[in-house]
Amino acid sequence: MTPLPVSVVVVSRGRPEALKRCLLGLSQLQYDPFELIVVADPAGMATARAMPFAAHLKLQGFDAANISAARNIGLNQAAGEVVAFIDDDAVPEPQWLRHLVAPAAQADVAAMGGFVRGRNGISFQWRARRIDAFGESYPLDLPDEGAALLTPPPGQAIKTEGTNMAFRAAALREIGGFDAAFHYFLDETDVNMRLARVGHRTALVPLAEVHHGFAANALRRNDRVPRDLFDIGASWAVFHRKHLPEEARAEHWQRLRAAERRRLLRHMVSGALDPFEVRRLMGRLDAGHAEGLERPLGATTLAAHPSSPFLPFPASQRENILIATRPSRLKADRERAARAVAEGKIVTLMCLSPTALYHQVRFTEAGVWEQRGGLFGRSDRSMPLFQAWRREKRLAHEAARVAPRRGLSSAR
């Protein structure tokens, strides 16, 4: 079957270095055809224009603190049959799109979501969840591989995460895209609820993985301590108005508000916030909620058709290699790996020390997938704390573990 054309949208504001790394990762995607749309502030636009493949990007300037409006700008540019979204502080595995978009071959699938790994590249931030009209989520037990095609119970939806999701473009346009009343937070949850309401199915695809860094922004620090809760409060008010019966809203808001206060107090006890900040942040939460009660809903204008033709990204098939190294050779092999990336290869650099250290994975600024950890340590949190391995067998195990996501083809 001919692969569906996909438009990938990245929204960026205030994080040009993170965007650069994200775009480098996207340039290694092993999927054809796709186009790459960047909606960014001036610093992000400058970063995108400096990339060596800038001529193959659709660039749209936007410098307002409204993720929904920015995504709708990307949607207006999207000429693919499927439109995928990834955050600027995330990096996809090279096989991400191939896995994520595959369920769209089923005509009744309108939304697709993948799994998200955290900063250490091993632990999961998000996997499979469903949501209800209160916006509360519940885990779903899915197999580790293969797509699950899901229909939620009435009044619920299957959750896709904003940093790893895709939609059939026609279905997303049909419901009016993202509601710009959600400036930040709950924007994709609202889309999930509206798609479920009109009967669309969602596919969750464990092998469609991205690595998400939780980079700092205007609303949170990189340690996840909040800087401002205004838009959190506003988004909850909007979500309640759209999805929760009026008689249930006040009680649920008080539960949410109490949970936010407990979260802030935990940060205060740990020393991350002072008491005056707790008071200020709660005031901002309440002010945002009050504004959210007045924001106009669904005030989104979408083009009936893409505003520009499909711009294929040059996604050439790349050799995908594993370089095995040790701590004593790591510096030299990092340079060798960077040269291989510059030659057009996808490179996994695996450094095993004679220890039981937990493994970590990161996508480097040179475009290398670097995995470090102990020969006897965990690379999956379900593994024993210590497990005896021969070096060759452990390397083969790790190569097989990442191969479906990364597409490894050879070792060096």
C-alpha positions as a LaTeX table, in Angstrom:
\begin{tabular}{lrrr}
\hline
Residue & $x$ (\AA) & $y$ (\AA) & $z$ (\AA) \\
\hline
Met1 & 0.00 & 0.00 & 0.00 \\
Thr2 & 1.26 & 3.48 & $-0.88$ \\
Pro3 & 2.16 & 5.44 & 2.29 \\
Leu4 & $-0.16$ & 8.32 & 3.09 \\
Pro5 & 1.30 & 11.83 & 2.73 \\
Val6 & 1.83 & 13.30 & 6.19 \\
Ser7 & 2.25 & 16.90 & 7.36 \\
Val8 & 4.32 & 17.21 & 10.54 \\
Val9 & 3.69 & 20.40 & 12.54 \\
Val10 & 6.11 & 21.79 & 15.13 \\
Val11 & 5.12 & 24.80 & 17.21 \\
Ser12 & 7.94 & 26.68 & 18.95 \\
Arg13 & 8.11 & 29.75 & 21.17 \\
Gly14 & 11.03 & 30.81 & 23.34 \\
Arg15 & 13.07 & 27.63 & 22.83 \\
Pro16 & 15.27 & 27.99 & 19.72 \\
Glu17 & 17.92 & 25.51 & 20.91 \\
Ala18 & 15.32 & 22.85 & 21.64 \\
Leu19 & 13.75 & 23.49 & 18.22 \\
Lys20 & 17.11 & 22.98 & 16.51 \\
Arg21 & 17.50 & 19.56 & 18.12 \\
Cys22 & 13.90 & 18.64 & 17.30 \\
Leu23 & 14.33 & 19.56 & 13.64 \\
Leu24 & 17.57 & 17.59 & 13.44 \\
Gly25 & 15.72 & 14.55 & 14.77 \\
Leu26 & 12.84 & 15.06 & 12.34 \\
Ser27 & 15.31 & 15.22 & 9.46 \\
Gln28 & 16.22 & 11.59 & 10.22 \\
Leu29 & 12.65 & 10.30 & 9.89 \\
Gln30 & 12.46 & 7.18 & 7.74 \\
Tyr31 & 9.11 & 7.86 & 6.10 \\
Asp32 & 8.19 & 9.04 & 2.64 \\
Pro33 & 6.32 & 11.24 & 1.84 \\
Phe34 & 6.09 & 13.84 & 4.60 \\
Glu35 & 6.34 & 17.61 & 4.80 \\
Leu36 & 7.60 & 19.63 & 7.76 \\
Ile37 & 5.77 & 22.76 & 8.97 \\
Val38 & 7.31 & 25.05 & 11.60 \\
Val39 & 5.16 & 27.66 & 13.37 \\
Ala40 & 7.51 & 29.74 & 15.49 \\
Asp41 & 8.43 & 33.05 & 17.08 \\
Pro42 & 11.24 & 35.18 & 15.56 \\
Ala43 & 14.02 & 33.27 & 17.36 \\
Gly44 & 12.55 & 29.96 & 16.24 \\
Met45 & 12.17 & 31.20 & 12.67 \\
Ala46 & 15.84 & 32.24 & 12.65 \\
Thr47 & 16.81 & 28.78 & 13.89 \\
Ala48 & 14.73 & 27.03 & 11.24 \\
Arg49 & 16.13 & 29.22 & 8.46 \\
Ala50 & 19.68 & 28.32 & 9.56 \\
Met51 & 19.11 & 24.56 & 9.21 \\
Pro52 & 20.80 & 22.99 & 6.16 \\
Phe53 & 17.42 & 21.75 & 4.91 \\
Ala54 & 15.61 & 25.09 & 5.41 \\
Ala55 & 14.51 & 25.21 & 1.78 \\
His56 & 12.40 & 22.12 & 2.43 \\
Leu57 & 10.50 & 23.60 & 5.39 \\
Lys58 & 7.18 & 25.41 & 5.43 \\
Leu59 & 7.75 & 28.32 & 7.82 \\
Gln60 & 5.03 & 30.37 & 9.47 \\
Gly61 & 5.78 & 33.15 & 11.96 \\
Phe62 & 3.61 & 33.38 & 15.08 \\
Asp63 & 4.54 & 34.96 & 18.40 \\
Ala64 & 1.51 & 34.72 & 20.67 \\
Ala65 & 1.14 & 32.52 & 23.75 \\
Asn66 & $-1.59$ & 30.32 & 22.28 \\
Ile67 & $-0.68$ & 26.75 & 21.35 \\
Ser68 & $-4.10$ & 26.06 & 19.80 \\
Ala69 & $-3.97$ & 29.06 & 17.47 \\
Ala70 & $-0.43$ & 28.10 & 16.46 \\
Arg71 & $-1.45$ & 24.53 & 15.70 \\
Asn72 & $-4.35$ & 25.78 & 13.60 \\
Ile73 & $-1.90$ & 27.87 & 11.57 \\
Gly74 & 0.05 & 24.68 & 10.95 \\
Leu75 & $-3.16$ & 22.84 & 10.07 \\
Asn76 & $-4.03$ & 25.53 & 7.52 \\
Gln77 & $-0.66$ & 24.88 & 5.84 \\
Ala78 & $-0.94$ & 21.08 & 6.00 \\
Ala79 & $-1.41$ & 19.45 & 2.59 \\
Gly80 & $-0.98$ & 15.88 & 3.84 \\
Glu81 & $-3.83$ & 13.43 & 4.31 \\
Val82 & $-2.63$ & 13.02 & 7.90 \\
Val83 & $-1.29$ & 15.82 & 10.11 \\
Ala84 & 1.06 & 14.93 & 12.98 \\
Phe85 & 2.16 & 17.11 & 15.89 \\
Ile86 & 5.32 & 17.06 & 17.98 \\
Asp87 & 6.57 & 19.57 & 20.59 \\
Asp88 & 9.75 & 21.56 & 20.04 \\
Asp89 & 11.37 & 19.99 & 23.13 \\
Ala90 & 10.86 & 16.46 & 21.81 \\
Val91 & 12.73 & 14.23 & 19.35 \\
Pro92 & 11.11 & 11.35 & 17.43 \\
Glu93 & 12.63 & 7.95 & 16.90 \\
Pro94 & 13.49 & 7.51 & 13.19 \\
Gln95 & 10.60 & 5.04 & 12.64 \\
Trp96 & 8.10 & 7.27 & 14.49 \\
Leu97 & 5.94 & 8.30 & 11.54 \\
Arg98 & 5.90 & 4.85 & 9.97 \\
His99 & 4.40 & 3.35 & 13.12 \\
Leu100 & 2.20 & 6.31 & 14.08 \\
Val101 & 0.46 & 6.70 & 10.73 \\
Ala102 & $-0.01$ & 3.01 & 9.84 \\
Pro103 & $-3.46$ & 2.73 & 11.51 \\
Ala104 & $-4.80$ & 5.48 & 9.20 \\
Ala105 & $-5.13$ & 2.71 & 6.60 \\
Gln106 & $-8.35$ & 1.91 & 8.50 \\
Ala107 & $-10.96$ & 4.34 & 7.21 \\
Asp108 & $-12.68$ & 4.78 & 10.59 \\
Val109 & $-9.50$ & 5.76 & 12.47 \\
Ala110 & $-9.28$ & 9.54 & 12.84 \\
Ala111 & $-6.68$ & 9.93 & 15.60 \\
Met112 & $-3.39$ & 8.23 & 16.40 \\
Gly113 & $-1.13$ & 8.52 & 19.41 \\
Gly114 & 2.21 & 7.08 & 20.47 \\
Phe115 & 4.19 & 6.58 & 23.64 \\
Val116 & 6.48 & 9.22 & 25.17 \\
Arg117 & 9.77 & 8.58 & 26.95 \\
Gly118 & 11.13 & 11.03 & 29.50 \\
Arg119 & 14.45 & 12.80 & 29.96 \\
Asn120 & 16.45 & 9.65 & 30.65 \\
Gly121 & 15.28 & 8.13 & 27.37 \\
Ile122 & 14.15 & 4.95 & 29.14 \\
Ser123 & 11.26 & 5.66 & 31.53 \\
Phe124 & 7.89 & 6.53 & 30.05 \\
Gln125 & 6.21 & 9.85 & 30.70 \\
Trp126 & 2.98 & 8.79 & 29.01 \\
Arg127 & 1.62 & 5.59 & 27.58 \\
Ala128 & $-2.02$ & 4.61 & 27.02 \\
Arg129 & $-4.84$ & 6.46 & 28.73 \\
Arg130 & $-8.54$ & 7.23 & 28.40 \\
Ile131 & $-10.22$ & 10.38 & 29.68 \\
Asp132 & $-13.67$ & 11.31 & 30.93 \\
Ala133 & $-15.79$ & 14.46 & 30.96 \\
Phe134 & $-13.96$ & 15.64 & 34.09 \\
Gly135 & $-10.69$ & 15.63 & 32.13 \\
Glu136 & $-9.40$ & 12.88 & 34.41 \\
Ser137 & $-7.31$ & 10.12 & 32.87 \\
Tyr138 & $-7.10$ & 6.40 & 33.53 \\
Pro139 & $-4.39$ & 4.00 & 32.32 \\
Leu140 & $-5.09$ & 1.44 & 29.62 \\
Asp141 & $-3.26$ & $-1.87$ & 29.50 \\
Leu142 & $-1.96$ & $-2.42$ & 25.97 \\
Pro143 & 0.54 & $-4.86$ & 24.48 \\
Asp144 & 4.07 & $-3.48$ & 24.01 \\
Glu145 & 3.90 & $-3.73$ & 20.23 \\
Gly146 & 1.20 & $-3.37$ & 17.61 \\
Ala147 & $-1.49$ & $-0.74$ & 17.28 \\
Ala148 & $-4.65$ & $-0.91$ & 19.38 \\
Leu149 & $-7.78$ & 0.42 & 17.64 \\
Leu150 & $-10.01$ & 1.76 & 20.39 \\
Thr151 & $-13.56$ & 3.02 & 20.74 \\
Pro152 & $-14.18$ & 4.71 & 24.11 \\
Pro153 & $-17.33$ & 4.33 & 26.21 \\
Pro154 & $-19.96$ & 7.08 & 25.76 \\
Gly155 & $-18.86$ & 10.38 & 27.31 \\
Gln156 & $-15.18$ & 9.39 & 27.31 \\
Ala157 & $-12.28$ & 9.56 & 24.83 \\
Ile158 & $-8.94$ & 7.94 & 24.13 \\
Lys159 & $-6.14$ & 10.32 & 25.08 \\
Thr160 & $-3.43$ & 11.39 & 22.67 \\
Glu161 & $-0.50$ & 13.44 & 23.96 \\
Gly162 & 0.22 & 16.76 & 22.32 \\
Thr163 & 3.86 & 15.91 & 21.72 \\
Asn164 & 3.09 & 12.66 & 19.88 \\
Met165 & $-0.20$ & 12.62 & 18.01 \\
Ala166 & $-1.64$ & 12.57 & 14.52 \\
Phe167 & $-5.07$ & 13.08 & 13.00 \\
Arg168 & $-6.73$ & 12.52 & 9.68 \\
Ala169 & $-6.61$ & 16.09 & 8.42 \\
Ala170 & $-10.18$ & 16.05 & 7.09 \\
Ala171 & $-11.55$ & 14.85 & 10.43 \\
Leu172 & $-9.64$ & 17.52 & 12.34 \\
Arg173 & $-10.88$ & 20.24 & 10.00 \\
Glu174 & $-14.41$ & 18.86 & 10.22 \\
Ile175 & $-14.57$ & 19.52 & 13.99 \\
Gly176 & $-12.97$ & 22.98 & 13.64 \\
Gly177 & $-9.39$ & 22.11 & 14.58 \\
Phe178 & $-8.08$ & 23.22 & 17.96 \\
Asp179 & $-10.19$ & 25.56 & 20.05 \\
Ala180 & $-8.19$ & 28.76 & 20.52 \\
Ala181 & $-9.88$ & 29.28 & 23.90 \\
Phe182 & $-7.31$ & 26.77 & 25.16 \\
His183 & $-4.16$ & 28.89 & 25.11 \\
Tyr184 & $-2.17$ & 26.18 & 26.91 \\
Phe185 & $-3.16$ & 22.85 & 28.50 \\
Leu186 & $-6.14$ & 20.58 & 27.70 \\
Asp187 & $-6.11$ & 21.64 & 24.03 \\
Glu188 & $-5.56$ & 18.15 & 22.63 \\
Thr189 & $-7.81$ & 16.64 & 25.32 \\
Asp190 & $-10.65$ & 18.80 & 24.01 \\
Val191 & $-9.94$ & 17.56 & 20.47 \\
Asn192 & $-10.01$ & 13.95 & 21.71 \\
Met193 & $-13.40$ & 14.51 & 23.35 \\
Arg194 & $-14.90$ & 16.16 & 20.28 \\
Leu195 & $-13.64$ & 13.45 & 17.91 \\
Ala196 & $-15.05$ & 10.74 & 20.18 \\
Arg197 & $-18.38$ & 12.56 & 20.37 \\
Val198 & $-18.87$ & 12.29 & 16.59 \\
Gly199 & $-17.94$ & 8.61 & 16.58 \\
His200 & $-14.33$ & 8.53 & 15.40 \\
Arg201 & $-11.93$ & 5.82 & 16.57 \\
Thr202 & $-8.43$ & 6.33 & 17.95 \\
Ala203 & $-5.38$ & 4.11 & 17.52 \\
Leu204 & $-2.65$ & 3.98 & 20.16 \\
Val205 & 0.69 & 2.77 & 18.83 \\
Pro206 & 3.36 & 1.82 & 21.42 \\
Leu207 & 6.17 & 1.64 & 18.85 \\
Ala208 & 5.55 & 5.24 & 17.73 \\
Glu209 & 7.91 & 6.82 & 20.25 \\
Val210 & 9.22 & 10.29 & 20.93 \\
His211 & 11.65 & 11.44 & 23.62 \\
His212 & 10.36 & 14.46 & 25.51 \\
Gly213 & 12.55 & 16.75 & 27.57 \\
Phe214 & 10.05 & 18.96 & 29.43 \\
Ala215 & 12.12 & 22.02 & 28.55 \\
Ala216 & 11.48 & 25.23 & 30.45 \\
Asn217 & 9.02 & 27.76 & 29.11 \\
Ala218 & 7.21 & 30.86 & 30.34 \\
Leu219 & 4.83 & 28.74 & 32.41 \\
Arg220 & 7.13 & 26.15 & 34.00 \\
Arg221 & 10.76 & 25.65 & 34.93 \\
Asn222 & 12.73 & 22.71 & 33.60 \\
Asp223 & 12.22 & 20.95 & 36.96 \\
Arg224 & 8.44 & 21.20 & 36.32 \\
Val225 & 7.91 & 23.80 & 39.04 \\
Pro226 & 5.22 & 26.20 & 37.74 \\
Arg227 & 5.98 & 29.83 & 37.00 \\
Asp228 & 2.39 & 30.78 & 36.26 \\
Leu229 & $-0.96$ & 28.99 & 36.62 \\
Phe230 & $-3.18$ & 31.53 & 34.85 \\
Asp231 & $-3.71$ & 29.46 & 31.70 \\
Ile232 & $-4.13$ & 26.26 & 33.69 \\
Gly233 & $-7.09$ & 27.85 & 35.50 \\
Ala234 & $-8.47$ & 29.32 & 32.29 \\
Ser235 & $-8.27$ & 26.03 & 30.42 \\
Trp236 & $-10.08$ & 24.16 & 33.17 \\
Ala237 & $-12.89$ & 26.70 & 33.05 \\
Val238 & $-13.17$ & 26.34 & 29.27 \\
Phe239 & $-13.05$ & 22.53 & 29.46 \\
His240 & $-15.80$ & 22.46 & 32.07 \\
Arg241 & $-18.02$ & 24.71 & 29.97 \\
Lys242 & $-17.59$ & 22.46 & 26.95 \\
His243 & $-17.72$ & 18.98 & 28.47 \\
Leu244 & $-19.06$ & 18.91 & 32.03 \\
Pro245 & $-22.68$ & 19.42 & 33.15 \\
Glu246 & $-23.12$ & 22.79 & 34.83 \\
Glu247 & $-24.19$ & 21.30 & 38.14 \\
Ala248 & $-20.90$ & 19.39 & 38.46 \\
Arg249 & $-18.50$ & 22.21 & 37.61 \\
Ala250 & $-18.12$ & 24.08 & 40.90 \\
Glu251 & $-17.38$ & 20.99 & 42.96 \\
His252 & $-14.87$ & 19.66 & 40.45 \\
Trp253 & $-13.13$ & 23.04 & 40.25 \\
Gln254 & $-12.68$ & 23.06 & 44.01 \\
Arg255 & $-11.14$ & 19.58 & 43.85 \\
Leu256 & $-8.75$ & 20.71 & 41.12 \\
Arg257 & $-7.87$ & 23.87 & 43.00 \\
Ala258 & $-7.09$ & 21.89 & 46.17 \\
Ala259 & $-4.90$ & 19.52 & 44.16 \\
Glu260 & $-2.94$ & 22.44 & 42.68 \\
Arg261 & $-2.43$ & 23.92 & 46.15 \\
Arg262 & $-1.13$ & 20.58 & 47.47 \\
Arg263 & 1.28 & 20.42 & 44.52 \\
Leu264 & 2.58 & 23.90 & 45.26 \\
Leu265 & 2.97 & 23.10 & 48.95 \\
Arg266 & 5.06 & 20.04 & 48.08 \\
His267 & 7.34 & 22.28 & 46.03 \\
Met268 & 7.49 & 24.71 & 48.95 \\
Val269 & 8.46 & 21.95 & 51.41 \\
Ser270 & 11.19 & 20.79 & 49.01 \\
Gly271 & 12.58 & 24.34 & 48.84 \\
Ala272 & 11.64 & 24.93 & 45.20 \\
Leu273 & 9.06 & 27.63 & 46.04 \\
Asp274 & 8.74 & 30.18 & 48.82 \\
Pro275 & 5.40 & 30.84 & 50.59 \\
Phe276 & 4.87 & 34.14 & 48.76 \\
Glu277 & 5.12 & 32.32 & 45.43 \\
Val278 & 2.51 & 29.80 & 46.54 \\
Arg279 & 0.09 & 32.65 & 47.30 \\
Arg280 & 0.88 & 34.42 & 44.01 \\
Leu281 & 0.45 & 31.26 & 41.93 \\
Met282 & $-2.89$ & 30.41 & 43.55 \\
Gly283 & $-4.04$ & 33.96 & 42.81 \\
Arg284 & $-3.05$ & 33.52 & 39.17 \\
Leu285 & $-4.89$ & 30.19 & 39.03 \\
Asp286 & $-8.09$ & 31.82 & 40.28 \\
Ala287 & $-7.71$ & 34.81 & 37.94 \\
Gly288 & $-7.26$ & 32.50 & 34.97 \\
His289 & $-10.31$ & 30.47 & 35.93 \\
Ala290 & $-12.39$ & 33.63 & 36.11 \\
Glu291 & $-11.25$ & 34.69 & 32.63 \\
Gly292 & $-11.85$ & 31.21 & 31.24 \\
Leu293 & $-15.47$ & 31.47 & 32.25 \\
Glu294 & $-15.79$ & 34.40 & 29.84 \\
Arg295 & $-13.61$ & 33.34 & 26.90 \\
Pro296 & $-15.47$ & 32.81 & 23.60 \\
Leu297 & $-15.57$ & 29.12 & 22.66 \\
Gly298 & $-14.75$ & 27.65 & 19.29 \\
Ala299 & $-13.72$ & 30.96 & 17.74 \\
Thr300 & $-11.51$ & 29.29 & 15.15 \\
Thr301 & $-11.33$ & 30.00 & 11.42 \\
Leu302 & $-9.86$ & 27.21 & 9.32 \\
Ala303 & $-9.23$ & 27.21 & 5.60 \\
Ala304 & $-11.34$ & 24.69 & 3.70 \\
His305 & $-8.21$ & 23.60 & 1.84 \\
Pro306 & $-4.46$ & 23.81 & 2.52 \\
Ser307 & $-3.07$ & 27.26 & 1.78 \\
Ser308 & 0.02 & 25.81 & 0.05 \\
Pro309 & 0.83 & 22.65 & $-1.91$ \\
Phe310 & 2.55 & 19.64 & $-0.39$ \\
Leu311 & 6.29 & 20.25 & 0.04 \\
Pro312 & 8.01 & 16.85 & 0.31 \\
Phe313 & 10.90 & 16.67 & 2.75 \\
Pro314 & 13.91 & 14.82 & 1.23 \\
Ala315 & 13.56 & 11.67 & 3.36 \\
Ser316 & 16.21 & 9.50 & 1.73 \\
Gln317 & 16.66 & 5.98 & 3.02 \\
Arg318 & 19.67 & 6.05 & 5.34 \\
Glu319 & 22.04 & 3.43 & 6.56 \\
Asn320 & 21.30 & 2.88 & 10.25 \\
Ile321 & 24.27 & 1.70 & 12.29 \\
Leu322 & 25.27 & 0.79 & 15.84 \\
Ile323 & 28.69 & 1.78 & 17.16 \\
Ala324 & 29.65 & $-0.12$ & 20.31 \\
Thr325 & 32.08 & 1.60 & 22.64 \\
Arg326 & 33.47 & 1.71 & 26.19 \\
Pro327 & 34.04 & 4.67 & 28.53 \\
Ser328 & 37.75 & 4.71 & 27.68 \\
Arg329 & 36.96 & 5.13 & 23.97 \\
Leu330 & 33.83 & 7.26 & 24.27 \\
Lys331 & 35.35 & 10.60 & 23.26 \\
Ala332 & 36.93 & 9.21 & 20.09 \\
Asp333 & 33.83 & 7.20 & 19.17 \\
Arg334 & 31.60 & 10.24 & 19.69 \\
Glu335 & 33.65 & 12.00 & 17.03 \\
Arg336 & 33.38 & 8.96 & 14.76 \\
Ala337 & 29.62 & 8.83 & 15.30 \\
Ala338 & 29.26 & 12.54 & 14.50 \\
Arg339 & 31.19 & 12.03 & 11.25 \\
Ala340 & 28.88 & 9.17 & 10.33 \\
Val341 & 25.82 & 11.37 & 10.91 \\
Ala342 & 27.38 & 14.06 & 8.72 \\
Glu343 & 27.75 & 11.39 & 6.02 \\
Gly344 & 24.00 & 10.78 & 6.14 \\
Lys345 & 23.79 & 7.80 & 8.49 \\
Ile346 & 21.53 & 7.26 & 11.50 \\
Val347 & 23.84 & 6.33 & 14.36 \\
Thr348 & 23.29 & 4.65 & 17.71 \\
Leu349 & 26.35 & 4.96 & 19.96 \\
Met350 & 26.18 & 2.39 & 22.76 \\
Cys351 & 28.63 & 2.76 & 25.65 \\
Leu352 & 28.62 & $-0.06$ & 28.21 \\
Ser353 & 30.66 & 0.24 & 31.40 \\
Pro354 & 31.50 & $-2.77$ & 33.63 \\
Thr355 & 28.88 & $-1.67$ & 36.19 \\
Ala356 & 25.19 & $-2.05$ & 37.08 \\
Leu357 & 24.37 & 1.59 & 36.32 \\
Tyr358 & 20.92 & 2.32 & 34.90 \\
His359 & 20.92 & 3.13 & 31.20 \\
Gln360 & 20.13 & 6.52 & 29.73 \\
Val361 & 19.44 & 7.52 & 26.13 \\
Arg362 & 19.79 & 10.97 & 24.61 \\
Phe363 & 19.77 & 12.46 & 21.14 \\
Thr364 & 22.86 & 14.64 & 20.98 \\
Glu365 & 23.39 & 17.99 & 19.30 \\
Ala366 & 25.45 & 16.13 & 16.70 \\
Gly367 & 22.40 & 14.01 & 15.82 \\
Val368 & 23.62 & 10.79 & 17.47 \\
Trp369 & 21.43 & 8.44 & 19.51 \\
Glu370 & 23.71 & 7.87 & 22.50 \\
Gln371 & 22.96 & 5.16 & 25.06 \\
Arg372 & 25.09 & 4.86 & 28.19 \\
Gly373 & 24.85 & 2.49 & 31.13 \\
Gly374 & 26.25 & $-0.56$ & 32.85 \\
Leu375 & 26.80 & $-3.91$ & 31.20 \\
Phe376 & 24.79 & $-5.40$ & 34.06 \\
Gly377 & 22.34 & $-2.50$ & 34.56 \\
Arg378 & 18.74 & $-1.87$ & 33.59 \\
Ser379 & 17.76 & $-0.51$ & 30.20 \\
Asp380 & 14.13 & $-1.28$ & 30.99 \\
Arg381 & 12.74 & $-0.55$ & 34.43 \\
Ser382 & 11.13 & $-4.01$ & 34.55 \\
Met383 & 14.55 & $-5.69$ & 34.36 \\
Pro384 & 16.35 & $-6.99$ & 37.49 \\
Leu385 & 18.61 & $-4.52$ & 39.29 \\
Phe386 & 21.58 & $-6.70$ & 38.34 \\
Gln387 & 21.79 & $-9.23$ & 35.54 \\
Ala388 & 24.91 & $-11.05$ & 34.38 \\
Trp389 & 25.65 & $-10.54$ & 30.67 \\
Arg390 & 28.44 & $-11.20$ & 28.25 \\
Arg391 & 29.24 & $-7.99$ & 26.40 \\
Glu392 & 28.34 & $-9.32$ & 22.95 \\
Lys393 & 25.04 & $-10.73$ & 24.14 \\
Arg394 & 24.10 & $-7.48$ & 25.91 \\
Leu395 & 24.87 & $-5.43$ & 22.82 \\
Ala396 & 22.72 & $-7.76$ & 20.73 \\
His397 & 19.90 & $-7.51$ & 23.29 \\
Glu398 & 19.99 & $-3.70$ & 23.26 \\
Ala399 & 20.16 & $-3.55$ & 19.47 \\
Ala400 & 17.09 & $-5.79$ & 19.23 \\
Arg401 & 15.29 & $-3.68$ & 21.86 \\
Val402 & 15.62 & $-0.40$ & 19.94 \\
Ala403 & 15.58 & $-1.77$ & 16.38 \\
Pro404 & 11.78 & $-1.55$ & 15.78 \\
Arg405 & 11.82 & 2.13 & 16.79 \\
Arg406 & 15.13 & 3.13 & 15.26 \\
Gly407 & 15.57 & 0.71 & 12.36 \\
Leu408 & 19.07 & $-0.55$ & 13.09 \\
Ser409 & 20.66 & $-2.29$ & 10.12 \\
Ser410 & 24.33 & $-2.92$ & 11.07 \\
Ala411 & 26.86 & $-2.79$ & 13.90 \\
Arg412 & 30.43 & $-1.48$ & 13.95 \\
\hline
\end{tabular}
